């Protein structure tokens, strides 16, 4: 067995070395045929001796079962977004602010890099082994896309022993992207197979990473550049550039266009240089990023609420084209926001055909004096969102009046509202036909009411057939009605009816979130549940009562009050209750914080409750659910067939408890 294990390790080392030379150094050392032979030999040995399989084996890049949904991962250190510098003057102002924020006489060096137009992700490694990967998400939590990231061969599954010691914990952040030529070939293949074409490389990269089946992701030509550090234990760096030198040593790709400069003039020149070559680079970029190199200086400068003071993104000028507005439509979104949209003569901008552009709001239309049939300059903001830059008034013909948003919703006739301090107009009717599909899709989603099997397409079908007009109608659907739908068998219809029945018992927090109240998300739903305990008390709460709750500001309070003041919404809620939906009332006791300050990690399959329900239980009593085990973990909850997290907990001396013990805590 010792000899066999040595052979397996030797094959893994040869394959990992080949990947490193091909993907990181761009210097292939063996032929594709030899690589395939080594991989097949390793696969055969592991199939014959599954006890030798490890999570970081090259064979484990693909093989995980498709997921039903993504779990979430809480970032140890938030992934902050960057402020934008929209021109050379703002780059110079950024440098001036840096010097103003540091002690007099200090010299500052800046790391300058292209801003890749892809999807920001985070990779976590423990003792050199890849344990998890996630999207940026909201900066605090992201989606767990570990299995999909494993399919990208330029991401190491285990760190190489290079010029830098391997840390006990390291989080590496980067951007997953797709080369333009690879994107072109992917779309050619989509066309051959009669499938929908992707809009642009960024969208196709993001969509590929969010596939529930890794076998789909592995077919997509994804790549990555790594550029920053999250949590780190077991090694320290004094500068960002030193960390960037360590990355290739461990097996990560770093952008070759990164440079170090010392003053505002050099930063501006770097931005000009990168912008001048942007179209000759094989991948899309939409700007440059400047970071203070010294970690000590970064610490001194600190962060604002959502962005660091020591870094900024210098945005490139958007590429523009001229086209004509055919008509303007007041589009209603899921939360009732009314957004004027310009329907355009199709025009190609940066390789993307644009036929619609947002006009944002009435103030923006008035300021730019935008009218139907106008000829306008269009650009893709941030190279993504199409917008109207200006009207070419000398080309204006005819006598079209200034565009004014209608006073009533053109879909349902409800009087349009505008909250004080907001520029958006809104339709307050939850049952408005224009917003009903998205409202219902949100209502039935996993983290809301959770009606299993009622997917987006079935919701659209039910609305289009006139079988449901609002969320309450779901609770009056009959099996025979569903069974008559196209592609719906008796068994499938019964499954939907059963799922609807199972959803009738829910919590107040989930119900509040499911209603889709403007500015009220999952977290706010839990805050309101804790504060009022029952739907009746919440519905009757005054603006002053709402605003007095910690975390509920004037805008949120007004949104809630506006929602419950709308008669159509009250009618929908009453009909939901008529449909026998039951909302559990909660009385919080002095034990509500029994998990306060405690961190829980889950591993294995839970039998009594789902993973999401277990996380909700922990959070309900003041605890925190994490995705990985560390010395700071208080409890690891073990279900059936636990993974490596249980072994890690034993190694670190973290307390291991069963699912039953967790439930006992919650009683």
C-alpha positions as CSV (number, residue, x, y, z in Angstrom):
1,X,0.0,0.0,0.0
2,X,2.9,2.3,0.8
3,X,4.3,1.8,-2.7
4,X,0.8,2.4,-4.3
5,X,0.4,5.6,-2.2
6,X,3.8,6.8,-3.4
7,X,2.8,6.2,-7.1
8,X,-0.5,8.1,-6.6
9,X,1.4,11.1,-5.0
10,X,3.9,11.0,-7.8
11,X,1.2,11.2,-10.5
12,X,-0.5,14.1,-8.7
13,X,2.8,16.0,-8.5
14,X,3.4,15.5,-12.2
15,X,-0.1,16.6,-13.2
16,X,0.0,19.6,-10.8
17,X,3.4,20.6,-12.2
18,X,2.1,20.4,-15.7
19,X,-0.9,22.6,-14.8
20,X,1.4,25.1,-13.1
21,X,3.7,25.3,-16.2
22,X,0.8,25.5,-18.6
23,X,-1.6,27.9,-16.8
24,X,0.6,30.0,-14.6
25,X,4.0,30.2,-16.5
26,X,2.4,29.8,-20.0
27,X,5.2,27.3,-20.7
28,X,3.9,23.8,-21.5
29,X,6.3,21.0,-20.5
30,X,4.4,17.9,-21.7
31,X,2.1,17.1,-24.6
32,X,-1.7,17.0,-24.2
33,X,-1.5,13.2,-24.9
34,X,1.0,12.7,-22.1
35,X,-1.2,14.8,-19.7
36,X,-4.2,12.8,-20.6
37,X,-2.3,9.5,-20.0
38,X,-1.2,10.6,-16.6
39,X,-4.7,11.7,-15.6
40,X,-6.2,8.4,-16.8
41,X,-3.6,6.4,-14.8
42,X,-4.4,8.4,-11.7
43,X,-8.1,8.1,-12.2
44,X,-7.8,4.3,-12.6
45,X,-5.7,4.0,-9.4
46,X,-8.2,6.1,-7.4
47,X,-11.1,4.2,-8.7
48,X,-9.5,0.9,-7.6
49,X,-8.5,2.4,-4.2
50,X,-11.0,5.1,-3.3
51,X,-9.5,5.4,0.2
52,X,-6.6,7.2,-1.4
53,X,-8.7,10.0,-2.9
54,X,-8.1,13.4,-1.4
55,X,-10.1,16.7,-1.9
56,X,-7.1,18.3,-3.6
57,X,-6.4,15.5,-6.1
58,X,-6.5,16.7,-9.7
59,X,-9.2,14.2,-10.4
60,X,-11.6,16.0,-8.1
61,X,-11.9,19.1,-10.2
62,X,-15.2,17.7,-11.6
63,X,-17.4,15.0,-10.1
64,X,-19.6,16.7,-7.5
65,X,-23.3,16.1,-7.8
66,X,-25.5,19.0,-9.1
67,X,-26.8,21.3,-6.4
68,X,-30.4,22.3,-5.8
69,X,-29.2,25.7,-4.7
70,X,-26.1,27.5,-3.5
71,X,-25.3,27.8,0.2
72,X,-23.8,31.0,1.5
73,X,-20.3,31.7,2.9
74,X,-19.6,34.6,5.3
75,X,-16.3,36.3,4.5
76,X,-13.9,36.5,7.4
77,X,-13.0,40.0,6.2
78,X,-15.6,41.9,4.1
79,X,-15.0,42.2,0.4
80,X,-15.3,45.9,0.0
81,X,-16.1,47.7,-3.2
82,X,-14.0,50.6,-4.4
83,X,-14.8,54.2,-4.9
84,X,-14.5,55.4,-8.6
85,X,-12.3,58.1,-10.0
86,X,-14.1,59.3,-13.1
87,X,-11.2,61.2,-14.7
88,X,-7.6,62.3,-14.3
89,X,-8.5,65.1,-11.8
90,X,-10.1,62.6,-9.5
91,X,-7.0,60.4,-9.6
92,X,-4.9,63.4,-8.5
93,X,-7.4,64.2,-5.8
94,X,-7.2,60.6,-4.5
95,X,-3.4,60.9,-4.2
96,X,-3.7,64.2,-2.4
97,X,-6.2,62.6,0.1
98,X,-3.8,59.7,0.7
99,X,-1.0,62.1,1.7
100,X,-3.4,64.2,3.8
101,X,-4.4,61.1,5.7
102,X,-0.8,60.1,6.6
103,X,1.8,61.7,8.9
104,X,3.8,64.5,7.2
105,X,6.9,63.4,5.4
106,X,5.8,59.8,4.6
107,X,6.6,58.5,1.1
108,X,3.8,56.5,-0.6
109,X,4.1,53.9,-3.3
110,X,1.1,52.7,-5.3
111,X,0.4,49.3,-6.9
112,X,-1.3,49.9,-10.3
113,X,-3.2,47.2,-12.1
114,X,-5.8,46.8,-14.8
115,X,-9.4,46.4,-13.6
116,X,-10.6,43.1,-15.0
117,X,-14.3,43.0,-16.2
118,X,-15.2,39.7,-14.6
119,X,-16.7,38.2,-11.4
120,X,-15.0,38.9,-8.0
121,X,-14.4,35.7,-6.0
122,X,-12.5,34.6,-2.9
123,X,-10.5,31.3,-2.5
124,X,-9.8,29.9,1.0
125,X,-6.9,27.5,1.8
126,X,-6.1,25.8,5.0
127,X,-2.6,24.4,5.4
128,X,-2.2,24.7,1.6
129,X,-5.4,22.8,0.6
130,X,-8.3,24.6,-1.2
131,X,-11.3,24.3,1.2
132,X,-13.9,26.8,-0.2
133,X,-14.6,29.5,-2.8
134,X,-17.3,32.1,-2.9
135,X,-18.6,35.1,-4.8
136,X,-18.4,38.6,-3.5
137,X,-22.1,38.7,-2.8
138,X,-23.0,41.7,-0.7
139,X,-19.5,42.0,0.6
140,X,-20.3,40.2,3.9
141,X,-21.7,36.9,2.5
142,X,-21.4,35.3,-0.9
143,X,-22.5,32.2,-2.6
144,X,-20.6,29.0,-2.1
145,X,-19.3,28.1,-5.6
146,X,-16.5,25.8,-4.4
147,X,-17.2,23.0,-6.8
148,X,-17.4,25.3,-9.8
149,X,-14.2,27.0,-9.0
150,X,-12.5,23.6,-8.8
151,X,-13.1,23.2,-12.5
152,X,-10.9,26.1,-13.4
153,X,-7.4,24.7,-13.9
154,X,-5.6,27.9,-13.2
155,X,-6.9,27.7,-9.6
156,X,-4.6,25.5,-7.6
157,X,-6.3,22.8,-5.4
158,X,-3.1,22.7,-3.3
159,X,-0.5,25.4,-2.9
160,X,3.0,24.8,-4.2
161,X,6.0,24.9,-1.9
162,X,7.8,27.8,-3.6
163,X,9.9,30.7,-2.3
164,X,7.3,31.6,0.4
165,X,6.2,29.3,3.3
166,X,2.6,27.9,3.0
167,X,0.3,29.7,5.5
168,X,-2.0,27.9,7.8
169,X,-4.8,30.0,6.4
170,X,-4.9,32.2,3.4
171,X,-7.8,33.8,1.5
172,X,-6.9,34.9,-2.0
173,X,-9.2,37.2,-3.9
174,X,-9.4,37.6,-7.7
175,X,-11.4,38.0,-10.8
176,X,-12.8,35.2,-12.9
177,X,-13.1,36.2,-16.5
178,X,-13.3,34.8,-20.1
179,X,-11.0,35.8,-23.0
180,X,-12.8,37.5,-25.9
181,X,-11.7,34.8,-28.4
182,X,-12.8,32.0,-26.0
183,X,-16.1,33.9,-25.6
184,X,-16.5,34.1,-29.4
185,X,-15.9,30.3,-29.8
186,X,-18.4,29.6,-27.0
187,X,-21.1,31.6,-28.7
188,X,-20.3,29.8,-32.0
189,X,-20.8,26.5,-30.2
190,X,-24.1,27.8,-28.7
191,X,-25.3,28.8,-32.2
192,X,-24.5,25.3,-33.6
193,X,-26.5,23.7,-30.8
194,X,-29.4,26.1,-31.2
195,X,-28.9,27.6,-27.8
196,X,-29.2,31.2,-26.6
197,X,-26.2,33.3,-27.2
198,X,-24.4,35.0,-24.3
199,X,-24.4,38.8,-24.2
200,X,-20.7,39.5,-23.4
201,X,-17.7,37.8,-21.8
202,X,-18.5,39.1,-18.3
203,X,-22.0,37.8,-18.3
204,X,-20.9,34.4,-19.6
205,X,-18.2,34.1,-16.9
206,X,-20.7,35.0,-14.2
207,X,-23.3,32.7,-15.5
208,X,-20.9,29.8,-15.8
209,X,-19.8,30.2,-12.2
210,X,-23.4,30.2,-11.0
211,X,-24.3,26.8,-12.7
212,X,-25.7,24.3,-10.2
213,X,-24.0,21.5,-12.0
214,X,-20.1,21.7,-12.2
215,X,-20.2,19.5,-15.3
216,X,-21.6,22.6,-17.1
217,X,-19.0,24.9,-15.7
218,X,-16.1,22.7,-16.7
219,X,-17.1,23.1,-20.3
220,X,-16.7,26.9,-20.1
221,X,-13.3,28.5,-20.9
222,X,-12.8,30.4,-17.6
223,X,-9.6,31.9,-16.2
224,X,-8.6,34.0,-13.3
225,X,-6.2,36.8,-12.1
226,X,-5.6,37.0,-8.4
227,X,-4.9,40.4,-6.9
228,X,-5.5,40.7,-3.1
229,X,-5.6,39.0,0.3
230,X,-8.4,38.4,2.8
231,X,-7.6,36.7,6.1
232,X,-4.1,35.3,6.5
233,X,-2.5,33.2,9.3
234,X,1.0,31.8,9.5
235,X,2.7,34.3,7.3
236,X,2.9,38.1,7.2
237,X,3.6,40.7,4.5
238,X,4.6,44.3,4.9
239,X,3.5,45.4,1.4
240,X,0.9,44.4,-1.2
241,X,3.6,44.0,-3.8
242,X,5.3,41.4,-1.6
243,X,2.1,39.4,-1.4
244,X,1.7,39.6,-5.2
245,X,5.2,38.0,-5.5
246,X,4.1,35.2,-3.2
247,X,1.0,34.4,-5.3
248,X,2.8,32.9,-8.4
249,X,5.2,31.0,-6.0
250,X,2.1,29.2,-4.6
251,X,0.6,28.6,-8.0
252,X,-1.7,31.6,-8.7
253,X,-1.9,33.7,-11.8
254,X,-1.1,37.4,-11.4
255,X,-1.7,40.0,-14.1
256,X,1.6,40.9,-15.9
257,X,0.5,44.5,-16.4
258,X,0.8,45.3,-12.7
259,X,3.3,48.1,-11.9
260,X,4.6,50.2,-9.0
261,X,4.5,54.0,-9.2
262,X,5.1,56.9,-6.7
263,X,3.1,60.0,-7.6
264,X,-0.1,61.3,-9.2
265,X,1.5,62.1,-12.6
266,X,2.8,58.5,-12.9
267,X,-0.7,57.1,-11.9
268,X,-2.4,59.2,-14.6
269,X,0.2,58.1,-17.2
270,X,-0.4,54.5,-16.3
271,X,-4.1,54.9,-16.7
272,X,-3.6,56.5,-20.1
273,X,-1.3,53.7,-21.2
274,X,-3.6,50.9,-20.1
275,X,-6.6,52.7,-21.8
276,X,-4.6,53.0,-25.0
277,X,-4.0,49.2,-25.2
278,X,-7.4,48.0,-23.8
279,X,-8.6,46.8,-27.2
280,X,-5.4,44.9,-27.9
281,X,-5.6,43.0,-24.6
282,X,-7.2,39.5,-25.0
283,X,-9.7,40.2,-22.2
284,X,-12.1,43.0,-21.2
285,X,-11.0,45.7,-18.8
286,X,-13.1,48.7,-17.7
287,X,-10.5,50.7,-15.8
288,X,-7.4,50.6,-13.6
289,X,-7.0,50.1,-9.8
290,X,-4.6,52.0,-7.6
291,X,-3.7,50.7,-4.1
292,X,-1.4,52.0,-1.4
293,X,1.4,49.4,-1.3
294,X,2.3,49.6,2.4
295,X,-0.1,47.5,4.6
296,X,0.9,49.8,7.6
297,X,-0.2,52.8,5.6
298,X,-3.4,51.1,4.6
299,X,-4.1,50.5,8.3
300,X,-3.5,54.1,9.1
301,X,-5.8,55.3,6.3
302,X,-8.6,52.9,7.3
303,X,-11.9,52.3,5.5
304,X,-15.2,54.1,5.1
305,X,-18.6,52.3,5.5
306,X,-18.3,50.4,2.2
307,X,-14.9,51.1,0.7
308,X,-11.2,51.5,1.7
309,X,-9.7,54.9,1.7
310,X,-6.4,53.5,0.4
311,X,-7.6,52.3,-3.0
312,X,-9.6,53.6,-5.9
313,X,-10.8,52.4,-9.3
314,X,-10.0,54.7,-12.2
315,X,-12.8,54.2,-14.7
316,X,-12.2,54.5,-18.4
317,X,-14.3,56.6,-20.6
318,X,-17.2,54.6,-21.9
319,X,-17.4,53.9,-25.6
320,X,-20.2,55.7,-27.3
321,X,-22.5,55.6,-30.3
322,X,-25.4,57.6,-31.8
323,X,-28.9,56.2,-32.3
324,X,-32.5,57.2,-32.1
325,X,-35.1,56.7,-29.4
326,X,-38.2,55.0,-30.9
327,X,-40.4,55.3,-27.8
328,X,-40.2,55.6,-24.0
329,X,-41.9,53.1,-21.7
330,X,-42.6,53.4,-18.0
331,X,-41.4,49.9,-16.8
332,X,-42.5,48.6,-13.4
333,X,-40.1,46.4,-11.4
334,X,-40.8,43.8,-8.7
335,X,-40.8,46.3,-5.9
336,X,-43.0,48.7,-7.9
337,X,-40.2,51.0,-8.9
338,X,-41.1,52.7,-12.2
339,X,-38.2,53.2,-14.5
340,X,-38.4,55.0,-17.8
341,X,-36.8,52.9,-20.5
342,X,-35.8,54.1,-23.9
343,X,-36.4,51.7,-26.8
344,X,-33.7,52.4,-29.4
345,X,-32.8,51.6,-32.9
346,X,-30.4,48.8,-32.3
347,X,-26.7,49.9,-32.2
348,X,-23.5,48.0,-31.6
349,X,-21.3,49.3,-28.7
350,X,-18.1,47.5,-27.7
351,X,-19.3,44.3,-29.4
352,X,-22.7,44.3,-27.8
353,X,-26.0,45.1,-29.6
354,X,-28.0,47.7,-27.5
355,X,-31.7,48.2,-28.1
356,X,-32.8,49.5,-24.7
357,X,-31.4,52.1,-22.3
358,X,-32.4,53.2,-18.9
359,X,-33.4,56.8,-18.4
360,X,-33.3,56.3,-14.6
361,X,-36.0,58.7,-13.4
362,X,-38.1,61.8,-14.2
363,X,-35.4,64.2,-12.8
364,X,-32.8,62.7,-15.2
365,X,-35.2,63.0,-18.2
366,X,-36.1,66.6,-17.4
367,X,-32.4,67.6,-16.8
368,X,-31.4,66.1,-20.2
369,X,-34.7,67.1,-22.0
370,X,-35.1,63.6,-23.5
371,X,-38.0,63.1,-25.8
372,X,-39.3,60.4,-28.0
373,X,-37.8,60.2,-31.5
374,X,-34.7,62.2,-30.3
375,X,-31.3,61.2,-31.7
376,X,-29.0,60.6,-28.7
377,X,-25.5,59.6,-27.7
378,X,-25.5,56.1,-26.0
379,X,-22.8,54.6,-23.8
380,X,-22.5,51.5,-21.7
381,X,-21.9,52.8,-18.2
382,X,-19.0,50.9,-16.7
383,X,-19.0,49.1,-20.1
384,X,-22.2,47.3,-18.9
385,X,-25.4,49.3,-18.4
386,X,-26.6,51.2,-21.5
387,X,-27.5,54.8,-20.8
388,X,-28.3,58.0,-22.6
389,X,-25.4,60.5,-22.4
390,X,-27.0,63.5,-24.1
391,X,-29.6,64.5,-26.8
392,X,-28.4,65.8,-30.1
393,X,-30.9,68.6,-30.2
394,X,-29.9,69.9,-33.7
395,X,-31.2,66.5,-35.1
396,X,-34.5,66.9,-33.3
397,X,-37.5,67.0,-35.7
398,X,-41.2,67.1,-35.3
399,X,-43.1,68.5,-32.3
400,X,-42.7,65.8,-29.6
401,X,-43.4,67.2,-26.1
402,X,-41.2,66.7,-23.1
403,X,-41.7,63.2,-21.6
404,X,-43.5,63.1,-18.3
405,X,-44.0,59.9,-16.3
406,X,-47.8,59.1,-15.9
407,X,-49.6,59.8,-12.6
408,X,-51.1,56.3,-12.6
409,X,-49.6,52.9,-13.2
410,X,-50.3,52.1,-16.8
411,X,-50.6,48.4,-15.9
412,X,-53.1,48.5,-13.0
413,X,-54.3,52.1,-12.7
414,X,-53.1,52.6,-9.1
415,X,-52.0,56.1,-8.3
416,X,-48.2,56.4,-8.5
417,X,-46.4,57.4,-5.3
418,X,-43.1,59.0,-4.5
419,X,-41.5,58.8,-1.1
420,X,-40.1,62.0,0.2
421,X,-36.3,62.2,-0.5
422,X,-36.5,59.6,-3.3
423,X,-36.3,60.3,-7.0
424,X,-38.1,57.1,-8.0
425,X,-41.8,56.9,-8.6
426,X,-43.5,53.7,-7.6
427,X,-46.6,51.6,-8.1
428,X,-47.6,50.6,-4.5
429,X,-49.9,47.7,-5.6
430,X,-48.4,44.3,-4.8
431,X,-50.9,42.7,-7.3
432,X,-50.0,45.0,-10.2
433,X,-49.9,42.8,-13.3
434,X,-46.6,44.4,-14.5
435,X,-44.8,43.3,-11.4
436,X,-46.8,40.2,-10.4
437,X,-44.6,37.6,-12.1
438,X,-41.4,38.8,-10.3
439,X,-43.4,39.3,-7.1
440,X,-44.6,35.7,-7.1
441,X,-41.2,34.3,-8.1
442,X,-39.8,36.2,-5.1
443,X,-42.6,35.1,-2.8
444,X,-42.1,31.4,-3.5
445,X,-38.3,31.4,-3.4
446,X,-36.2,29.3,-1.0
447,X,-35.5,32.0,1.6
448,X,-39.0,33.4,1.5
449,X,-42.1,31.1,1.6
450,X,-40.2,28.3,0.0
451,X,-42.7,26.4,-2.3
452,X,-40.5,23.6,-3.7
453,X,-40.9,23.0,-7.5
454,X,-42.7,26.2,-8.3
455,X,-40.0,27.6,-10.5
456,X,-39.8,30.8,-12.6
457,X,-41.2,29.2,-15.8
458,X,-44.2,27.6,-14.1
459,X,-45.0,30.9,-12.4
460,X,-44.9,32.6,-15.8
461,X,-47.1,29.9,-17.2
462,X,-49.7,30.2,-14.4
463,X,-49.8,34.0,-14.8
464,X,-50.0,33.9,-18.6
465,X,-52.9,31.3,-18.4
466,X,-54.7,33.7,-16.0
467,X,-54.7,31.1,-13.3
468,X,-53.1,33.4,-10.7
469,X,-53.2,37.2,-10.5
470,X,-51.4,37.6,-7.1
471,X,-49.5,35.5,-4.5
472,X,-52.7,34.7,-2.6
473,X,-54.1,32.8,-5.7
474,X,-51.5,30.1,-5.2
475,X,-53.3,28.9,-2.1
476,X,-56.5,28.2,-4.1
477,X,-54.9,26.2,-6.9
478,X,-56.3,22.7,-7.4
479,X,-54.5,19.6,-8.7
480,X,-56.8,19.2,-11.7
481,X,-56.2,22.7,-12.9
482,X,-52.4,22.2,-12.7
483,X,-52.6,18.8,-14.4
484,X,-54.1,20.4,-17.5
485,X,-51.1,22.6,-18.0
486,X,-48.7,21.8,-20.8
487,X,-45.9,19.5,-19.7
488,X,-47.6,18.9,-16.3
489,X,-48.4,15.3,-15.4
490,X,-50.6,14.2,-12.5
491,X,-47.7,13.4,-10.2
492,X,-46.0,16.7,-10.9
493,X,-49.3,18.5,-10.2
494,X,-49.7,16.7,-6.9
495,X,-46.2,17.5,-5.9
496,X,-46.9,21.2,-6.5
497,X,-50.1,21.0,-4.5
498,X,-48.3,19.2,-1.6
499,X,-45.5,21.9,-1.7
500,X,-48.1,24.7,-1.5
501,X,-49.7,22.9,1.4
502,X,-46.4,22.5,3.2
503,X,-45.7,26.2,2.8
504,X,-48.7,27.2,4.7
505,X,-46.9,27.2,8.1
506,X,-44.2,29.9,8.0
507,X,-42.4,32.4,10.3
508,X,-43.2,36.1,10.4
509,X,-39.6,36.9,9.2
510,X,-40.0,34.8,6.1
511,X,-43.5,36.2,5.4
512,X,-42.3,39.8,5.7
513,X,-39.4,39.1,3.4
514,X,-41.7,37.2,0.9
515,X,-44.1,40.2,0.6
516,X,-41.4,42.1,-1.2
517,X,-41.7,45.4,0.8
518,X,-39.4,48.1,-0.6
519,X,-36.1,48.3,1.4
520,X,-37.0,45.2,3.5
521,X,-34.8,42.2,3.0
522,X,-34.1,39.0,5.0
523,X,-32.3,40.7,7.8
524,X,-34.9,43.4,8.2
525,X,-37.6,40.7,8.3
526,X,-35.9,39.2,11.3
527,X,-35.5,42.6,13.0
528,X,-39.2,43.3,12.5
529,X,-40.2,39.8,13.7
530,X,-38.1,40.3,16.8
531,X,-39.6,43.7,17.5
532,X,-43.3,42.9,16.9
533,X,-43.7,39.2,17.2
534,X,-47.0,39.1,15.1
535,X,-48.2,40.3,11.7
536,X,-51.1,42.2,13.3
537,X,-48.8,44.3,15.5
538,X,-46.5,45.1,12.6
539,X,-49.4,46.1,10.3
540,X,-50.8,48.5,12.9
541,X,-47.4,50.0,13.9
542,X,-47.1,53.8,13.3
543,X,-44.2,55.4,11.4
544,X,-42.8,56.7,14.8
545,X,-42.9,53.1,16.3
546,X,-41.1,51.7,13.2
547,X,-38.4,54.4,13.1
548,X,-37.7,53.9,16.9
549,X,-36.5,50.3,16.2
550,X,-32.7,50.0,16.0
551,X,-31.7,49.5,12.4
552,X,-34.9,50.9,11.0
553,X,-34.3,54.4,9.5
554,X,-36.8,56.8,8.1
555,X,-36.8,55.5,4.6
556,X,-37.4,51.9,5.7
557,X,-40.1,53.0,8.2
558,X,-41.9,55.0,5.4
559,X,-41.6,52.0,3.0
560,X,-43.3,49.7,5.5
561,X,-46.0,52.2,6.4
562,X,-46.7,52.9,2.7
563,X,-47.0,49.2,2.0
564,X,-49.5,48.5,4.7
565,X,-51.5,51.7,3.9
566,X,-52.2,50.4,0.4
567,X,-55.6,48.7,0.3
568,X,-54.7,46.2,-2.4
569,X,-51.8,44.9,-0.3
570,X,-54.1,44.4,2.7
571,X,-56.6,42.6,0.5
572,X,-53.8,40.2,-0.7
573,X,-52.7,39.5,2.9
574,X,-56.3,38.9,4.0
575,X,-56.8,36.4,1.2
576,X,-53.5,34.7,2.1
577,X,-54.9,34.2,5.6
578,X,-58.2,33.0,4.0
579,X,-56.1,30.5,2.1
580,X,-55.0,29.1,5.5
581,X,-51.5,30.4,5.6
582,X,-50.4,30.4,9.2
583,X,-47.7,32.7,10.5
584,X,-46.1,31.7,13.8
585,X,-46.0,34.3,16.4
586,X,-42.7,34.6,18.4
587,X,-42.2,35.7,22.0
588,X,-38.6,36.4,22.6
589,X,-37.4,35.6,26.1
590,X,-34.2,36.5,28.0
591,X,-32.6,33.4,26.5
592,X,-32.8,34.9,23.0
593,X,-29.1,35.6,23.0
594,X,-28.0,32.1,24.3
595,X,-25.8,31.7,21.2
596,X,-24.5,35.3,21.3
597,X,-20.8,35.4,20.2
598,X,-20.7,31.7,19.3
599,X,-19.7,30.5,15.9
600,X,-21.2,27.3,14.4
601,X,-20.0,25.2,11.4
602,X,-22.1,22.4,9.8
603,X,-20.8,19.3,8.1
604,X,-22.6,16.2,6.8
605,X,-26.3,15.7,6.0
606,X,-28.8,16.9,8.6
607,X,-31.9,14.7,8.9
608,X,-34.4,16.6,11.1
609,X,-33.9,20.0,9.6
610,X,-32.3,21.5,6.6
611,X,-29.0,23.3,6.6
612,X,-30.7,26.7,6.1
613,X,-33.1,26.0,9.0
614,X,-30.1,25.1,11.2
615,X,-28.4,28.4,10.3
616,X,-31.7,30.3,11.0
617,X,-31.8,28.6,14.5
618,X,-28.3,29.7,15.3
619,X,-28.9,33.3,14.1
620,X,-32.2,33.5,15.9
621,X,-30.4,33.0,19.2
622,X,-27.6,35.5,18.4
623,X,-25.0,33.1,17.0
624,X,-23.2,33.0,13.7
625,X,-23.0,30.3,11.1
626,X,-19.6,29.9,9.3
627,X,-18.5,27.8,6.4
628,X,-15.1,26.7,7.6
629,X,-13.5,25.5,10.8
630,X,-10.8,27.5,12.6
631,X,-9.6,28.1,16.2
632,X,-12.4,30.7,16.5
633,X,-15.1,28.1,15.9
634,X,-17.1,27.2,19.0
635,X,-19.1,24.2,17.7
636,X,-19.1,21.9,14.7
637,X,-22.5,20.3,14.2
638,X,-22.0,16.9,12.6
639,X,-24.7,15.1,10.5
640,X,-24.5,11.9,8.5
641,X,-21.4,11.3,6.3
642,X,-19.4,14.3,7.7
643,X,-16.5,15.6,5.7
644,X,-13.1,17.0,6.5
645,X,-14.5,19.7,8.8
646,X,-15.1,17.1,11.5
647,X,-11.5,16.0,11.4
648,X,-10.3,19.6,11.4
649,X,-12.4,20.2,14.5
650,X,-10.8,17.3,16.3
651,X,-7.4,18.5,15.3
652,X,-8.1,22.0,16.7
653,X,-10.0,20.8,19.8
654,X,-13.2,22.4,18.7
655,X,-16.3,21.0,20.4
656,X,-18.3,18.6,18.1
657,X,-22.0,18.2,18.7
658,X,-24.8,16.3,17.1
659,X,-27.8,17.6,15.3
660,X,-30.0,16.6,18.3
661,X,-27.7,18.5,20.7
662,X,-28.1,21.6,18.6
663,X,-31.9,21.3,18.6
664,X,-31.8,20.7,22.4
665,X,-29.9,24.0,22.7
666,X,-32.7,25.7,20.7
667,X,-35.6,24.5,22.9
